Amino acid sequence: MIIENQEDVTKAVLAELDGSTDERFKEIMSIAVKHLHAFVREAKLTEPEYHKACGIIAKLGQLTTPSHNEVVLSGGSLGVSALVCLLNNGDKGQHQTTANLMGPFWRSDQPIAENGSSLVRSDTPGLPIFVDAYIKDQQGKPVADARVDVWHCSTEGYYENQDPSQAEMNLRASFKTDAEGHIWFRSVKPVGYPIPVSGPVGDLLKMQGRHNMRPAHIHFMINKEDYKTQFSQVYSNDDPHLETDVQFGVTKALIAQYVLHDQNDKAPDSSVQGPWYSMEHHFVIEPGSNALPVPPIKSKSDTARPELIVLKRR
């Protein structure tokens, strides 16, 4: 099509999509083109602004490495990750779900551990926490033999892949549910942490006057044949950033009671003499494909751990 005016540009692009034999690709791209072109018109995007936007998109890719994914970080900071999750779980967004964000730090090669094991593989200060998790189907029946990957940050706010001082796979493990759909393990209670702000995501937050904190949480990935793979983050009820999570990930279904016990309460492990935490949570998984996504990261960083910069919220 020879372009006569700005309206013709959109028509020409949509016409070219008709050549695709993949109907779903055609549907998605047609909607994307219509919305993208409408955005340009409504925003009255200038040429310098367009070139700046292209530079930001390029930078997202350039900053993505085997141990850091700036693209996933940006999707979360704009609420896209949370929206996609909620629209695709809980019977397509019809009710609450224990599905949640995958996050940028899942590793698919986490070591297999026995129930009751500790996630701590190197010196990691912090109060002990004993976790019980139960996996059920939509009818409330326990799901046995499900693979459950667990991971979380240290009490300094670093995942092991970010921190050369932590042992390989520290605070990570993969468990199997028993006949009651139950897994249990010991770790240290994680803290909230700031997401990196050295790239485009940081610029975005600063422009909005937002903080960059994530509330304390433990990640779970539940995988079982004939069920949809579910990622979850179970948030600590005592965290001050639950309502302003920088990644918009906190849902009511995933706020758990992290119960503090004093030294007078007997811990599950007799070696624990001081205060300790317990946490119990129940997950509901749905029928579907148990395919695993591409892991956001593939290896541990061999450079110095990043500086944790905290932005103040206006």
Contacts in CASP RR format, 6 or more apart in sequence:
PFRMAT RR
TARGET T0000
AUTHOR 0000-0000-0000
METHOD contacts of the structure
MODEL  1
MIIENQEDVTKAVLAELDGSTDERFKEIMSIAVKHLHAFVREAKLTEPEY
HKACGIIAKLGQLTTPSHNEVVLSGGSLGVSALVCLLNNGDKGQHQTTAN
LMGPFWRSDQPIAENGSSLVRSDTPGLPIFVDAYIKDQQGKPVADARVDV
WHCSTEGYYENQDPSQAEMNLRASFKTDAEGHIWFRSVKPVGYPIPVSGP
VGDLLKMQGRHNMRPAHIHFMINKEDYKTQFSQVYSNDDPHLETDVQFGV
TKALIAQYVLHDQNDKAPDSSVQGPWYSMEHHFVIEPGSNALPVPPIKSK
SDTARPELIVLKRR
1 8 0 8 1.000
1 11 0 8 1.000
1 12 0 8 1.000
1 15 0 8 1.000
3 9 0 8 1.000
3 12 0 8 1.000
6 41 0 8 1.000
9 37 0 8 1.000
10 33 0 8 1.000
10 34 0 8 1.000
10 37 0 8 1.000
13 33 0 8 1.000
13 37 0 8 1.000
14 30 0 8 1.000
14 33 0 8 1.000
14 34 0 8 1.000
17 26 0 8 1.000
17 29 0 8 1.000
17 30 0 8 1.000
17 33 0 8 1.000
18 26 0 8 1.000
19 26 0 8 1.000
20 26 0 8 1.000
20 29 0 8 1.000
39 45 0 8 1.000
40 50 0 8 1.000
43 49 0 8 1.000
45 53 0 8 1.000
56 200 0 8 1.000
56 203 0 8 1.000
59 70 0 8 1.000
59 199 0 8 1.000
59 200 0 8 1.000
60 70 0 8 1.000
60 71 0 8 1.000
60 74 0 8 1.000
60 200 0 8 1.000
61 70 0 8 1.000
61 71 0 8 1.000
63 70 0 8 1.000
63 199 0 8 1.000
63 200 0 8 1.000
64 70 0 8 1.000
64 71 0 8 1.000
65 301 0 8 1.000
66 297 0 8 1.000
66 298 0 8 1.000
66 299 0 8 1.000
67 161 0 8 1.000
67 162 0 8 1.000
67 297 0 8 1.000
67 299 0 8 1.000
67 300 0 8 1.000
67 301 0 8 1.000
68 104 0 8 1.000
68 162 0 8 1.000
68 196 0 8 1.000
68 297 0 8 1.000
68 301 0 8 1.000
69 104 0 8 1.000
69 296 0 8 1.000
69 297 0 8 1.000
70 196 0 8 1.000
70 199 0 8 1.000
70 200 0 8 1.000
70 201 0 8 1.000
72 81 0 8 1.000
72 102 0 8 1.000
72 103 0 8 1.000
72 104 0 8 1.000
72 296 0 8 1.000
73 104 0 8 1.000
73 195 0 8 1.000
73 196 0 8 1.000
73 201 0 8 1.000
74 200 0 8 1.000
74 201 0 8 1.000
74 204 0 8 1.000
75 81 0 8 1.000
76 82 0 8 1.000
76 101 0 8 1.000
76 247 0 8 1.000
76 248 0 8 1.000
76 249 0 8 1.000
77 195 0 8 1.000
77 201 0 8 1.000
77 204 0 8 1.000
77 205 0 8 1.000
77 246 0 8 1.000
77 247 0 8 1.000
78 204 0 8 1.000
79 247 0 8 1.000
79 248 0 8 1.000
81 101 0 8 1.000
81 102 0 8 1.000
81 103 0 8 1.000
81 247 0 8 1.000
81 248 0 8 1.000
81 249 0 8 1.000
82 101 0 8 1.000
82 247 0 8 1.000
82 248 0 8 1.000
82 249 0 8 1.000
85 97 0 8 1.000
85 99 0 8 1.000
85 100 0 8 1.000
85 101 0 8 1.000
85 231 0 8 1.000
86 93 0 8 1.000
86 97 0 8 1.000
86 99 0 8 1.000
86 251 0 8 1.000
87 93 0 8 1.000
88 99 0 8 1.000
89 97 0 8 1.000
89 99 0 8 1.000
89 228 0 8 1.000
89 230 0 8 1.000
89 286 0 8 1.000
90 96 0 8 1.000
90 97 0 8 1.000
90 99 0 8 1.000
90 286 0 8 1.000
91 286 0 8 1.000
96 251 0 8 1.000
96 252 0 8 1.000
96 253 0 8 1.000
97 251 0 8 1.000
97 253 0 8 1.000
97 284 0 8 1.000
97 286 0 8 1.000
98 230 0 8 1.000
98 232 0 8 1.000
98 253 0 8 1.000
98 254 0 8 1.000
98 281 0 8 1.000
98 282 0 8 1.000
98 283 0 8 1.000
98 284 0 8 1.000
98 285 0 8 1.000
99 230 0 8 1.000
99 231 0 8 1.000
99 232 0 8 1.000
100 231 0 8 1.000
100 232 0 8 1.000
100 233 0 8 1.000
100 249 0 8 1.000
100 251 0 8 1.000
100 254 0 8 1.000
101 231 0 8 1.000
101 233 0 8 1.000
101 247 0 8 1.000
101 249 0 8 1.000
102 221 0 8 1.000
102 231 0 8 1.000
102 293 0 8 1.000
102 296 0 8 1.000
103 219 0 8 1.000
103 231 0 8 1.000
103 233 0 8 1.000
103 247 0 8 1.000
103 296 0 8 1.000
104 296 0 8 1.000
104 297 0 8 1.000
105 151 0 8 1.000
105 159 0 8 1.000
105 161 0 8 1.000
105 162 0 8 1.000
105 219 0 8 1.000
105 296 0 8 1.000
105 297 0 8 1.000
106 149 0 8 1.000
106 151 0 8 1.000
106 219 0 8 1.000
106 221 0 8 1.000
106 231 0 8 1.000
106 295 0 8 1.000
106 296 0 8 1.000
106 297 0 8 1.000
107 151 0 8 1.000
107 161 0 8 1.000
107 169 0 8 1.000
107 172 0 8 1.000
107 295 0 8 1.000
107 297 0 8 1.000
107 298 0 8 1.000
108 292 0 8 1.000
108 295 0 8 1.000
110 149 0 8 1.000
110 150 0 8 1.000
110 151 0 8 1.000
110 169 0 8 1.000
110 172 0 8 1.000
110 173 0 8 1.000
110 174 0 8 1.000
111 169 0 8 1.000
111 172 0 8 1.000
111 173 0 8 1.000
111 174 0 8 1.000
112 173 0 8 1.000
112 174 0 8 1.000
112 175 0 8 1.000
112 176 0 8 1.000
113 119 0 8 1.000
113 173 0 8 1.000
113 174 0 8 1.000
113 175 0 8 1.000
113 185 0 8 1.000
114 175 0 8 1.000
115 175 0 8 1.000
115 176 0 8 1.000
115 178 0 8 1.000
115 182 0 8 1.000
115 183 0 8 1.000
115 184 0 8 1.000
115 185 0 8 1.000
116 184 0 8 1.000
116 185 0 8 1.000
116 186 0 8 1.000
117 173 0 8 1.000
117 175 0 8 1.000
117 185 0 8 1.000
117 186 0 8 1.000
118 185 0 8 1.000
118 186 0 8 1.000
118 187 0 8 1.000
119 150 0 8 1.000
119 151 0 8 1.000
119 152 0 8 1.000
119 170 0 8 1.000
119 171 0 8 1.000
119 172 0 8 1.000
119 173 0 8 1.000
119 185 0 8 1.000
119 186 0 8 1.000
119 187 0 8 1.000
120 170 0 8 1.000
120 171 0 8 1.000
120 186 0 8 1.000
120 187 0 8 1.000
120 188 0 8 1.000
121 166 0 8 1.000
121 167 0 8 1.000
121 168 0 8 1.000
121 169 0 8 1.000
121 170 0 8 1.000
121 171 0 8 1.000
122 165 0 8 1.000
122 166 0 8 1.000
122 167 0 8 1.000
122 170 0 8 1.000
124 154 0 8 1.000
124 155 0 8 1.000
124 166 0 8 1.000
124 170 0 8 1.000
124 171 0 8 1.000
124 188 0 8 1.000
125 155 0 8 1.000
125 188 0 8 1.000
126 155 0 8 1.000
126 188 0 8 1.000
126 189 0 8 1.000
127 188 0 8 1.000
127 189 0 8 1.000
127 260 0 8 1.000
127 275 0 8 1.000
127 276 0 8 1.000
127 277 0 8 1.000
128 186 0 8 1.000
128 187 0 8 1.000
128 188 0 8 1.000
128 189 0 8 1.000
128 267 0 8 1.000
128 269 0 8 1.000
128 272 0 8 1.000
128 276 0 8 1.000
128 277 0 8 1.000
129 186 0 8 1.000
129 187 0 8 1.000
129 188 0 8 1.000
129 189 0 8 1.000
129 258 0 8 1.000
129 276 0 8 1.000
129 277 0 8 1.000
129 278 0 8 1.000
129 279 0 8 1.000
130 184 0 8 1.000
130 185 0 8 1.000
130 186 0 8 1.000
130 267 0 8 1.000
130 268 0 8 1.000
130 269 0 8 1.000
130 276 0 8 1.000
130 277 0 8 1.000
130 278 0 8 1.000
130 279 0 8 1.000
131 150 0 8 1.000
131 184 0 8 1.000
131 185 0 8 1.000
131 186 0 8 1.000
131 187 0 8 1.000
131 218 0 8 1.000
131 278 0 8 1.000
131 279 0 8 1.000
131 280 0 8 1.000
131 281 0 8 1.000
132 182 0 8 1.000
132 183 0 8 1.000
132 184 0 8 1.000
132 278 0 8 1.000
132 279 0 8 1.000
132 280 0 8 1.000
132 281 0 8 1.000
133 148 0 8 1.000
133 182 0 8 1.000
133 183 0 8 1.000
133 184 0 8 1.000
133 220 0 8 1.000
133 280 0 8 1.000
133 281 0 8 1.000
133 282 0 8 1.000
133 283 0 8 1.000
134 142 0 8 1.000
134 180 0 8 1.000
134 181 0 8 1.000
134 182 0 8 1.000
134 280 0 8 1.000
134 281 0 8 1.000
134 282 0 8 1.000
134 283 0 8 1.000
135 142 0 8 1.000
135 143 0 8 1.000
135 146 0 8 1.000
135 148 0 8 1.000
135 177 0 8 1.000
135 181 0 8 1.000
135 182 0 8 1.000
135 183 0 8 1.000
135 222 0 8 1.000
135 224 0 8 1.000
135 283 0 8 1.000
135 285 0 8 1.000
136 142 0 8 1.000
136 143 0 8 1.000
136 181 0 8 1.000
136 282 0 8 1.000
136 283 0 8 1.000
136 284 0 8 1.000
136 285 0 8 1.000
137 143 0 8 1.000
137 227 0 8 1.000
137 284 0 8 1.000
137 285 0 8 1.000
138 284 0 8 1.000
138 285 0 8 1.000
138 286 0 8 1.000
138 287 0 8 1.000
140 284 0 8 1.000
142 177 0 8 1.000
142 179 0 8 1.000
142 180 0 8 1.000
142 181 0 8 1.000
142 182 0 8 1.000
143 177 0 8 1.000
143 181 0 8 1.000
143 224 0 8 1.000
143 227 0 8 1.000
143 285 0 8 1.000
144 177 0 8 1.000
144 178 0 8 1.000
144 179 0 8 1.000
144 180 0 8 1.000
144 181 0 8 1.000
145 176 0 8 1.000
145 177 0 8 1.000
145 224 0 8 1.000
146 176 0 8 1.000
146 177 0 8 1.000
146 181 0 8 1.000
146 222 0 8 1.000
146 223 0 8 1.000
146 224 0 8 1.000
146 227 0 8 1.000
146 285 0 8 1.000
147 174 0 8 1.000
147 175 0 8 1.000
147 176 0 8 1.000
147 221 0 8 1.000
147 222 0 8 1.000
147 223 0 8 1.000
147 224 0 8 1.000
148 174 0 8 1.000
148 175 0 8 1.000
148 176 0 8 1.000
148 177 0 8 1.000
148 183 0 8 1.000
148 220 0 8 1.000
148 221 0 8 1.000
148 222 0 8 1.000
148 223 0 8 1.000
149 172 0 8 1.000
149 173 0 8 1.000
149 174 0 8 1.000
149 175 0 8 1.000
149 219 0 8 1.000
149 220 0 8 1.000
149 221 0 8 1.000
149 223 0 8 1.000
150 172 0 8 1.000
150 173 0 8 1.000
150 174 0 8 1.000
150 175 0 8 1.000
150 183 0 8 1.000
150 185 0 8 1.000
150 187 0 8 1.000
150 218 0 8 1.000
150 219 0 8 1.000
150 220 0 8 1.000
150 221 0 8 1.000
151 159 0 8 1.000
151 171 0 8 1.000
151 172 0 8 1.000
151 173 0 8 1.000
151 218 0 8 1.000
151 219 0 8 1.000
152 159 0 8 1.000
152 171 0 8 1.000
152 187 0 8 1.000
152 190 0 8 1.000
152 217 0 8 1.000
152 218 0 8 1.000
152 219 0 8 1.000
153 159 0 8 1.000
153 171 0 8 1.000
153 190 0 8 1.000
153 191 0 8 1.000
153 192 0 8 1.000
153 193 0 8 1.000
154 160 0 8 1.000
154 163 0 8 1.000
154 166 0 8 1.000
154 170 0 8 1.000
154 171 0 8 1.000
154 188 0 8 1.000
154 190 0 8 1.000
154 191 0 8 1.000
155 188 0 8 1.000
155 189 0 8 1.000
155 190 0 8 1.000
155 191 0 8 1.000
156 163 0 8 1.000
156 191 0 8 1.000
156 308 0 8 1.000
157 190 0 8 1.000
157 191 0 8 1.000
157 192 0 8 1.000
157 193 0 8 1.000
157 308 0 8 1.000
158 166 0 8 1.000
158 193 0 8 1.000
158 305 0 8 1.000
158 308 0 8 1.000
159 171 0 8 1.000
160 166 0 8 1.000
160 167 0 8 1.000
160 168 0 8 1.000
160 169 0 8 1.000
160 170 0 8 1.000
160 171 0 8 1.000
160 172 0 8 1.000
160 300 0 8 1.000
161 297 0 8 1.000
161 299 0 8 1.000
161 300 0 8 1.000
161 301 0 8 1.000
162 301 0 8 1.000
162 305 0 8 1.000
162 306 0 8 1.000
163 301 0 8 1.000
163 305 0 8 1.000
164 300 0 8 1.000
164 301 0 8 1.000
164 302 0 8 1.000
164 303 0 8 1.000
164 304 0 8 1.000
164 305 0 8 1.000
165 305 0 8 1.000
168 300 0 8 1.000
171 187 0 8 1.000
171 188 0 8 1.000
171 190 0 8 1.000
173 185 0 8 1.000
175 183 0 8 1.000
175 185 0 8 1.000
176 183 0 8 1.000
177 183 0 8 1.000
186 268 0 8 1.000
186 269 0 8 1.000
187 218 0 8 1.000
189 216 0 8 1.000
189 236 0 8 1.000
189 258 0 8 1.000
189 277 0 8 1.000
190 216 0 8 1.000
190 217 0 8 1.000
190 218 0 8 1.000
190 236 0 8 1.000
191 216 0 8 1.000
192 213 0 8 1.000
192 214 0 8 1.000
192 215 0 8 1.000
192 216 0 8 1.000
192 217 0 8 1.000
192 239 0 8 1.000
192 241 0 8 1.000
193 213 0 8 1.000
193 214 0 8 1.000
193 308 0 8 1.000
194 211 0 8 1.000
194 212 0 8 1.000
194 213 0 8 1.000
194 214 0 8 1.000
194 308 0 8 1.000
194 309 0 8 1.000
194 310 0 8 1.000
194 311 0 8 1.000
195 201 0 8 1.000
195 212 0 8 1.000
195 213 0 8 1.000
195 214 0 8 1.000
195 246 0 8 1.000
195 247 0 8 1.000
196 202 0 8 1.000
196 306 0 8 1.000
196 309 0 8 1.000
197 203 0 8 1.000
197 205 0 8 1.000
197 206 0 8 1.000
197 212 0 8 1.000
197 309 0 8 1.000
197 311 0 8 1.000
198 306 0 8 1.000
198 309 0 8 1.000
202 212 0 8 1.000
202 311 0 8 1.000
205 211 0 8 1.000
205 212 0 8 1.000
205 246 0 8 1.000
205 311 0 8 1.000
206 311 0 8 1.000
209 311 0 8 1.000
209 313 0 8 1.000
209 314 0 8 1.000
210 244 0 8 1.000
210 246 0 8 1.000
210 311 0 8 1.000
210 313 0 8 1.000
210 314 0 8 1.000
211 241 0 8 1.000
211 244 0 8 1.000
211 246 0 8 1.000
211 310 0 8 1.000
211 311 0 8 1.000
211 312 0 8 1.000
211 313 0 8 1.000
212 246 0 8 1.000
212 309 0 8 1.000
212 310 0 8 1.000
212 311 0 8 1.000
213 241 0 8 1.000
213 244 0 8 1.000
213 245 0 8 1.000
213 246 0 8 1.000
213 310 0 8 1.000
214 241 0 8 1.000
214 245 0 8 1.000
214 246 0 8 1.000
214 247 0 8 1.000
215 235 0 8 1.000
215 236 0 8 1.000
215 239 0 8 1.000
215 240 0 8 1.000
215 241 0 8 1.000
215 242 0 8 1.000
215 245 0 8 1.000
215 250 0 8 1.000
216 235 0 8 1.000
216 236 0 8 1.000
216 239 0 8 1.000
216 258 0 8 1.000
217 233 0 8 1.000
217 234 0 8 1.000
217 235 0 8 1.000
217 236 0 8 1.000
218 233 0 8 1.000
218 234 0 8 1.000
218 279 0 8 1.000
219 231 0 8 1.000
219 232 0 8 1.000
219 233 0 8 1.000
220 230 0 8 1.000
220 231 0 8 1.000
220 232 0 8 1.000
220 233 0 8 1.000
220 234 0 8 1.000
220 283 0 8 1.000
221 229 0 8 1.000
221 230 0 8 1.000
221 231 0 8 1.000
221 232 0 8 1.000
222 229 0 8 1.000
222 230 0 8 1.000
222 231 0 8 1.000
222 232 0 8 1.000
222 283 0 8 1.000
222 285 0 8 1.000
223 229 0 8 1.000
223 290 0 8 1.000
223 292 0 8 1.000
224 285 0 8 1.000
224 290 0 8 1.000
225 290 0 8 1.000
226 287 0 8 1.000
226 288 0 8 1.000
226 290 0 8 1.000
227 285 0 8 1.000
227 286 0 8 1.000
227 287 0 8 1.000
227 288 0 8 1.000
227 290 0 8 1.000
228 285 0 8 1.000
228 286 0 8 1.000
228 287 0 8 1.000
228 288 0 8 1.000
228 289 0 8 1.000
228 290 0 8 1.000
229 289 0 8 1.000
229 290 0 8 1.000
229 291 0 8 1.000
229 292 0 8 1.000
229 293 0 8 1.000
230 283 0 8 1.000
230 285 0 8 1.000
230 286 0 8 1.000
232 254 0 8 1.000
232 283 0 8 1.000
233 249 0 8 1.000
233 254 0 8 1.000
234 254 0 8 1.000
234 256 0 8 1.000
234 279 0 8 1.000
234 281 0 8 1.000
235 242 0 8 1.000
235 250 0 8 1.000
235 254 0 8 1.000
235 255 0 8 1.000
235 256 0 8 1.000
236 256 0 8 1.000
236 258 0 8 1.000
237 255 0 8 1.000
237 256 0 8 1.000
237 257 0 8 1.000
237 258 0 8 1.000
238 258 0 8 1.000
242 250 0 8 1.000
242 255 0 8 1.000
243 250 0 8 1.000
244 313 0 8 1.000
254 281 0 8 1.000
256 279 0 8 1.000
256 280 0 8 1.000
256 281 0 8 1.000
257 279 0 8 1.000
257 280 0 8 1.000
258 277 0 8 1.000
258 278 0 8 1.000
258 279 0 8 1.000
259 277 0 8 1.000
259 278 0 8 1.000
259 279 0 8 1.000
260 275 0 8 1.000
260 276 0 8 1.000
260 277 0 8 1.000
261 267 0 8 1.000
261 275 0 8 1.000
261 276 0 8 1.000
261 277 0 8 1.000
261 278 0 8 1.000
262 274 0 8 1.000
262 275 0 8 1.000
263 273 0 8 1.000
263 274 0 8 1.000
263 275 0 8 1.000
265 276 0 8 1.000
267 274 0 8 1.000
267 276 0 8 1.000
END
